[in-house]
Amino acid sequence: MPFRYEAYNREGQRVRGTLEVESEQAAEQLLWDKDLSIIDISKVGRPFSLHEQLPSVFGVRTDDVISFANQMAFLIEAGINIYAALQMMRDQTTKPAFREVLAQVVKDIGEGFTFSEALGRHPTAFSLLFVRLIKVGEETGRIDAMLRKVAGYMERRRAANAKVKSSLGYPLFVVVMAGISMYILLTLALPNLVSLFKEFGADMPLPTRIVIGGANFAGQYGRLMGLGLLAFVALAFVYTRNRTGARRMDYLLISAPVVGPMVHKLNLARLADTLESLIGGGLPLTEALDLLLETTQNAALREPLEEVRNDVLSGLSLSQAMARHAIFPPLMINLTHVGEEAGTMEISFRNLGRHYNEEADRTISSLIGFLEPALIVVVGLTIGLVAITIITTIYSVLPAIR
């Protein structure tokens, strides 16, 4: 989002400008990094953009950014300077949204911005973690290594998210197909049978009357029920958009009996992956924790992390600070302590990330292994009941036809 600023530079001159960052705190940090004394920062509006409002549809995709990071690393390793490499990437990309972003990045670097500053002006394309690791690369002269590291991190997160989505795809497909089948049976098959009964004056069996009654109720009040469901979903969506609602939903999800362990392990895997990338990238622990907090969305994990960060600032080790909170399992605390003692924090968090990703995969597989047969049984019984109702109805009307 854009922020307009006013500040004094080193020479005491008043300067004004606009920054494209994720938050006001990020804008302040960027100005301090430039040795500017801030007078005022204010958020400003911007024209409507489909790229920003619907990034998953019209914006820059994660795959594009991963490919960009890997190819930029390859070009820099080959001896091509950043500006020329960016021009090459801009010219070869076929995605309009990403080409637009890269064109602006090239323009900004040409006007004197650093690589990380230019990337930071596009938070919908490049995350705060991406930008910060590139800044570390600029400071250490290892931009190519940081590009590889952030690409690896994004690839791991994408793979983890893809596994969750693909695992839930089959149960969702079964439910949708069952709904379509029920709709066809209730709206096409049964009404014809009812007309047949009325024509011959036959009495309908009890199961048929029950199913017909349910179908009539759904037909009479279905629209109202649908509107009520949509209203409930809309209210739930709005409620979870505010801070209190989102916080309660996060705590509810992580403590739920079935999905809670899966959500917990996925969040621990993300935490470990993020710390491995940040600490391995050369960030001090306190700065890594600050950035971890800014990229952690789940309040059930973010709130303990805030206390962990404060405890570390007050002098405790990371493992000691984690041990004060039940959300961090003993394995994570112990391996963190080992990493602190041996100076191998990056390796500890890499192993933890791998472990919790595997644990989350097993939990998801177990959940799907339970859901699939349960759904098949429920759907089979429901459709079977309707089918039996239709068959018994047909047989009961045959005497009247004869």
C-alpha positions, 0 to 999 in steps of 0.5 A: 500500500502507498504511504506519503512521507515528509522528512529531513535528510542528512543535510537538513533539507525537507524531502517528500515522496511516496513509498510502496510498503506493507505497513506504516512500520515498514515505511518508517523502517525504510526511511530510517535506513535511508538516514531520514528524520521523519516528519509525517507519514500518511496512507494515501489512496490509489486507483482501483487495480484488478492486479491488487484487488484480486491477485490470485486471479489477475495478479502475480502468482507465486510460481512467477516469483519463484521462477523470477528468483531462480532465473535472476540468481542464475543471471547474476551468477553468470556475471550479469549485473542486476539492472541488465538481468531485470531488463532481460526478465522484464522482456521475456515474461509473458504474464502482463501483471508481472511484466508491469511490476518488473517494468516499474522495478527497472524504472525505480532502479534506474532512478536510484533505488536499490534492488530491495527498495524497488521490490519493496514497492510491490508488496502484492508481488514480493513479500516482506520476507523476500525483500528483507532477504534481498536487502541482506544479500545487498549488504553481504554481496550475496544477492544470488545466494539470497535469491536461491534461498528465498526461492527454496523457501517459497517452493517449500511453502507452495508444496505444503499448501498444494498438498493440503488443497489436493488432499481436500479436493476428493472429499469436496468432489464427492459432496458436490457430485452427491448434491447434483445426483440428489437434485436430479433424483428429487426434481426429475424422477420423483415428480414424474412418479407423483404425477403417475400416482395421482393419475391412477389414484394410488396411495403412495408408500410412507417412504415416498411420502417422506421423501416427497415431503422433504423435496416439497419443503426444500422446493418451497423454502429452498430459496429462503434457506439458500439466502440464509446460508449466504447471509451466514457465510457473508457475516462469518466472512466479515466477522473473521476480517476484523481483528477480534473475529480473526483471533477467535477463529484462529484459536478455534481452528487450532484447538478443534479436535479433528483439524486442530492438530493439522493446523498446529503442525502446518503452522509449526512447519511454516515457523521453522521454515521461515526461521531457517531462511531468515537465520540462514540468510544472516539476519540477527535472531531479534530481527528474524523474530520481528520479521517472523511476527510480521509474516505470521497470520495465525493469532494463536501462534503470533501472540505467543511469538510476541512474548517470545520476542520480548523475552529474547530482547530481555535476555532469555535464549530462544529455547527458554522463551519458547519453553514458557508457552505450551503451543511450542512442543518439546521437540521444537524447544529441545532442537532449538536449544541444541542449535543454540549450543552448537551454533547450528540454528539454521540446521535445527530449524531446517530439520524441524521444518522437514519434520513438521511438514511430514507430520502435517502430511501424515495428519492430513492423510489420516484425516482424508483416510477417515473422511473418504469412507465416511462420505462414501457411506453417508452419500451411498445411504442417502442416494440409496434411500432415494433410489429404494423409494423410487423403486418401491413407488414404481412397484406399488403403482403397478397394480393400479396400472393393471 
